[in-house]
Amino acid sequence: MTEVREAVSALVERAGRSDFDGWRRNILRLGGCTNPVHLVGSAGYVDTTTGVALHAYTSEALGGRLLVACGNRRATVCPTCAQLYRADTYQLIRAGLVGGKAVAETVSGHPRLFATLTAPSFGPVHSRRERGGRVLACRPRKAGERCPHGAPIGCHIRHSADDPQLGEPLCPRCYDYAGAVLWQAQSGELWHRFTLELRRVVARRAGLSRTALADSVRLSYAKVAEYQRRGLVHFHAVVRLDGPDGPGEAPPHWATVALLSDAVREAVGRVRVVAHGADVVGSRVLRFGRQLDVRAVPAAESADSLTSSAVAGYIAKYATKGAESAGAVDGRIHHGKDLATLPVRDHVLRMIGTCWWLGALPSFEELRLRRWAHMLGYRGHFSTKSRQYSTTLGALRSARAEHRAREQRSALDLDERDVVLVGQWRYAGRGYSPEAALLATSVREGGDRHGA
């Protein structure tokens, strides 16, 4: 309470300064970003014909610092920037399904699927099962059945959606934590091999060599990783077949949804990766789980079909989530002594501890497990796409920046002049002062979003 009073007092004091309006606008335009970057310097528009500076502004006019949004994609770190990242991801995914953003609209007629690839089991965990709208018992068992460690091998509880037991192993001593962490660490490689194997399977089913396939069809995809309650990722992906030149060209007549669906199922079942560290934890061959969901995304959207908008929204939602959705922490762990004080449930702590233990051994040095312990071993990108799936996040950001630049030039009455923006900025820190944080919070909660 004392901190709030001090922040309010500082805000009142700031309001009496001559640079208050510029300082306030500097914060309002960030929309509530939680951890902005501070820049010091100046910029201005210069007439390219005459070399005359037409308009200039400095960080001093903005309260001493120019604040730039942090751009973090994770909703737990910065909800404001994550919302923008989610919107961009939605546009990127949807453009690859229905066209737009420099993608031909005819792409909506190409064979495409929405597939979910899961992790295998490393031991039974508490789960929520539903059938016909009814919640079923977690894991039915016969009376008296127990694991080698004496723990029941089943569970008759009908878990609620927010039950903290969900994802916890029935017997932690039976659970293969080393296998789970290694699968997580090499799941990116497993996905890469899946995309290669999928091309081989499509070629074989079409009766073509892999070289001939590249001359006939192009495989495009976009995917996102989502953490399950048990702390392992699974991949949601849009997989599409185009002509050899990409989304602007129709694939050959033999490239059908049925062929692609069968090829995905076969490729998932075939792909394998040999895990690191057989000399320490034994030989392991990593693969995807048996649970595989493959659904067609039809060209014509209807209420009873999987729509392009629904798929784009689903993928975009998970693009802003991380391991914290499984109960992990959202920052790196720098010291082993920190493990004892982490505010996480037992299962997550065991996965982090396994990362820390294996990460210290030479056999796992390449995996850099300690660096990614806070991610429970996962070290891949959360959202990725093939080169010609659709537009890029960079292109969307550039278009937005150019739109804002046009608005600024118009406001300065520079539309009819050939000008260039010239500036010099240097990094000067990040974050908010207490009074600035108070104003940013009001923006984030909608109280001052438009600068009223």
N, C-alpha and C positions, 0 to 999 in steps of 0.2 A: 504494500500500500504506500509505503514511503517512497518507493521508486516511482510510482505513478504520479504522486504529488510533485516530485522533483521534475519529472518529465513535463507535466502540465505547466509548472512554473517556468521552465526553460522555453517552452513553446510561447508562452505569453511574452517573455522577454524578447524572443526572436521576432515576434509580430511587430515590435516597435522599431525594428531596424529598417533602414532604407532599402535593403536588398531582399526584403521578405517575400515580395511577390515572385521574384525570379527563383528564390529558394523553394517556395511552395510549388510553383509550376514544375520545377525540376523533379520533385517527388511525385506529384500527381500523374505526370505522364508515364511513370513506370507501372501504374496500375496496381501497385501493392507488392511489387517484387520484394522478397524478404532479405536479399543479400546483394545489393547493387555494387557494381564496380565504380570506383572513383577515378576520374580523369582530370588532369589539370592542363590547361593550354588554351588555344584559340583557334577559330576557323572563320572563313568568310568566303563570299562569292566574288569572283574576279571576272571581269569582262575579257573574254579570250581575244577580242579584236583590239581593244585599247590597252589592256593590262591594268585598268583602273579597278580598285577594290570598291565594290558597290554596297556591300553589307558585311559587317563583321560582328562576332560575338565572342566573349571570353568566359572562362569558368568563373571569373570574379563576379560577373553579372548574375550568376546562378547560385550565389551564396558561397563561392569559393571553389566548388567542385562541380563538374559535369557528372551526373549519375547515369550509368548505363545498366540495363537489366542484366541479371546474372546469366540467364539463358539455361538454367538447370532443368533437365527434363523430368526430374522426380518430384511427384506431388508432395511427398513428405518433406522435401527440402524447400521448394518454392512453388506453392500452388498456382501462382499467377503465371510464371514462365512455363510450368507444366501444362497449364490449360492451353497456352499458345502452341506448345509442341504437340499436344494431342490433336488440336485442330489441324495443324499442318500434316500430321501423320494420316488423319482421316482423309484429307484431300488427296494425298499421295496414293493411298490404297484405293480410294474410290475412282480416281482417274484411271488406274489400271484395270478397272472393271467396267466402267461405262464411258470412258473417254474424257476429254477436257484436259486443260493444262498442257497443251501441245501434244496430246495423245488423241489419235483418231477415234471417233465415236464408234466406228465399225468394230473396235476391239470387244465390244459387248457381245458380239456373236461368236467369239473364239471359245474353244473348250477351256473351261476353268473350274477349279475345285477349291473348296475350303477344307483343309486337312488339319487334324490335330494329332501330333506325334508325342507320345508320352515316354516317361522313364520306366524301366522295369521295376519289379519288386525287389527290395533288399530286406524284406521282412514284413510280416503283417502289422498294420497300423490301424488305429481307430478311425473309422470312416462313417460317413452318413450315406445311407442307401435309401432310395425311394423307388416305389413301383406303384403305378396307377394312382399317384397322389398320396400314397400312404408311406410313412417312414417305417423302414424295416429295422430289425435288430442289426447291430453293427457286424458281428461275425458269429453266427450260430455255431455251437459246439456241443459235443456229447458230454454228459456229466462226467467229471473226473479227469478229462483230458488235459494234460499239462505239457509244457515244453521241457527240455532237458534241465532247465534251471528252476523248474517248479512253478512257473507262472502259467495261468490259464491260457490256452491257445485260442480262445474265442471270447466274445463279448455279447451279452444279450441286451445291452443298453440301446435305446433308440435315441441317438444323439441329436440334439438341437443344432441349428446352423451355426450358433456361436459357442458351442461347447469347447472349452479349452483343451479337452482331451483329443480332439480331432487332429490327426497327423502324428500323434504320439505312438511309438511302437508298443505292442502288447507286451513284449519282453525286450528291453534295451540291450540285454546281454546277447540275445539271439540276432539282433539287428546288425546287418553288415555295414557299419559306418564307413569303413575304408572303401568298400565297393561303391557306396553311394557318393562319397566325395570324389573318387576317381571318375565315376561316370559323369558327375557334374562338371569336373574340370576338362573333360575331353568330349563333352556333348557337342561343342562347336565343330570339332573334327568329325564327329559322327554325322552331323547335319551336312557338312561338306561332302562326305563320301556318299551320303544319300542322294544329293543332287547329281553326282557323277554316275551313280548306279542307275538312277532314274533315266538318264539319257541312254544308257546302255540297254535298259529294258525296253524303252520306247523304240529304239532302233531295231531290236530283235523282234519285237511284236509287229513292226512294220515291214520286216524283211529287208532291212537296209543295214549297210555298214555304218559305223559311227561317223565316218567322213561324209557319206552320202546323206546321213541324217542332218548334219549341219547345213547342207545345201538345200534341205527341204523344209525344215522346221526349227524353230528356236523355242527353248524352254525358258520361261520367265517365272519369277516368284517374288513374293514379299512375305516376311515372317516376323513374328514377335515371340519373345520368351515370356512365359508366365510361371510364377512360383506356385506350386501346390502347397497345401498345409504341411505335408511331410518334408518340405524344404527342398524339393527337387523341381527343376524346371520341366515344362513341356512346351512344345512349339506349336503355335497356330500359324498356318501359312495359306496364302493364296497361290496356287500353282496354275499356270496358263500356258497354252501352246499357241504360238504365232507362226507366221511365215518366216522365212530365213532372214528377212530384213527388219523383223521386229513387229510391234503392235500395229503398225500401219499396213501390214500385209496379211491377208488371210492364210491360214495353214492349209495344207492339202486335204482332200476329202477324206482320207483315211484317218486323219487326226481327229478323233471323236472324244467326247466326254467319257464314254465307256472304256475306250482304250487307255486314256490317261488315268482313270480311276483304278483299273486293274494293274497298270504299271506302277502306280504309287504304292499299292498294297504289296506287290511283289518286291519292289525295291526296299521298302521298310523292313521286310522280313529277311532280306539277304545281307544288308549292310552290317559290317562288324568292324570293331577297332580293338586292338590288343592294348590293354591297360599298361601303364608304366609300373615299375617297381615289383615285378614278379619275384625278385629275390628277397623282398621284404614282406609283402602281404600275400604272396602266392599268385599264381597265374590267373588272370581274369580276361575274358573276352566281353567287351561292352557291346550292347545292342539296344535298340529301342524296345519299349514295352509292348505287350500283346494288345493293349487297348489302343485302337486306332480308329479314328473317326474321319471318314472321307465323304463329303457331300458336294453335289454339283451346285454351282451358282448359275441359275438360269438367266438367259438374256432378258426375258420378259418378267418383270417383277410383279408378284401378286401377294395377297395377304397370307396364303398358305405355303409359300415357298421361301427359301433362304434368299433374302434380297441383298443386293450389292451394298446398299446403305447400312444394313445390319452388320454385314461382314466388316466393312470399313470401320464402323463404330466399335465393334468388338475388339479388333486389333488395336485401334487407336487407344482404347481404354487401358490396355495392358502395356502400352509403350511408355507410360509414365509411372509404372510401378517397378519395384525392385524387391530385394530379399526381405525388406521390412514387412511386406505383405504376408510372409511366412513366419513372422515373429523375430526376424534378425534385426541387427542394428543398421543404421543408414550411413555409417562412417567407418573408415579403415581402423583396424586394430593394430597398434604400433608396438605393444609390449605384451609378453605372455602373462605378466602379472595382472593385466587388465581383465583377463578372462573370468577371474573370480567375482568381479563386480558387475559383469554385463547383465542388464535387465532383460534377460531372455528366458524362455522355458527350457526345461532340461534337454529335450531332444535337440533343439537348436544349439544349445551349449555343447553338446556332444559332437555335433557336426563341426562346429567352429574349432573345438579342441582337437578333432581328428585332422583338420586342415593344418593346425599349428604343429601337431606332432609329425605328420608326414612331411610338412614343408621344411622341416629341419634336416631331412635326410637327403643325401646326394642323389639317390635314385629318383627323387621327385623334384629336383631343382628346376628343371625345365618348366614345370607346371606353375611355379611361383605361388604355391598354395597359401603361404602366410599373407601375401599381399592381397589375396582374394578370400581370406577367411571370413570377412564380414558378408561376403556374397555366398557363403557356404560352399566355396570352391568354384562357382561358376565364373568364368573369366571371358565370356564372349560378349558380343554386342546384343543389346536387348531387341533392337529392331534392325533388320537388314533387308536388302532387296538386290535382285540381279540388275545388271546395268540398264537393260531396256524394259524393265517392268513398266515404269511410268516416269513422271518427273522426279526431281530430287528435292530434298529439304532445302538445300542450298539455293536452288532456283526459286522456290517459294519465298524464302527469306529475301532474296535479291529483288523479287517483284514487289514485296511489301515495302522494302527500303526505297525503291524507286518511286513507288506511289506516294510515300511520305515526302520524298524530296520534291516531287512535282507540286504537292500541296504547299510546301514551304515556299517554293519559288513563286507560286501563284499569290500567296499571301504577301510576298515582298514585291509584287508587281514586276517580276523578272521573267514572265512567260515569253515575252517577245525578244529577249536578248540571249545571245550565245554566251553562257556563263559556265564556270567550273568552280566546284567547291574545293578550297585549299585550306588545310588545317594542320596543326601540330599538337599532338596530345601525348601525355605520359601518364603511366599508372601511378596512383597516389593512395591506394588502399581500397577497402571495401566495407560494406555494412552501413549501419545507421547510428547516428547520435540518438540519445533517448527521446528528444523532442521529435526528431525525424521519424523514428520508429513508431511513435504515437500517431503521427499523421498518416504514415504508410498503412498502419493497421486499420484506420478508419476508411481508407481507400479500399483495402482488401475486403472489408466487410460491407462495402457498398455505400458508405455514408458520405463519401466525398469524391466519388469516381469521376465526375465530370467537372470538378473544380468549382462547384457551387459555393 
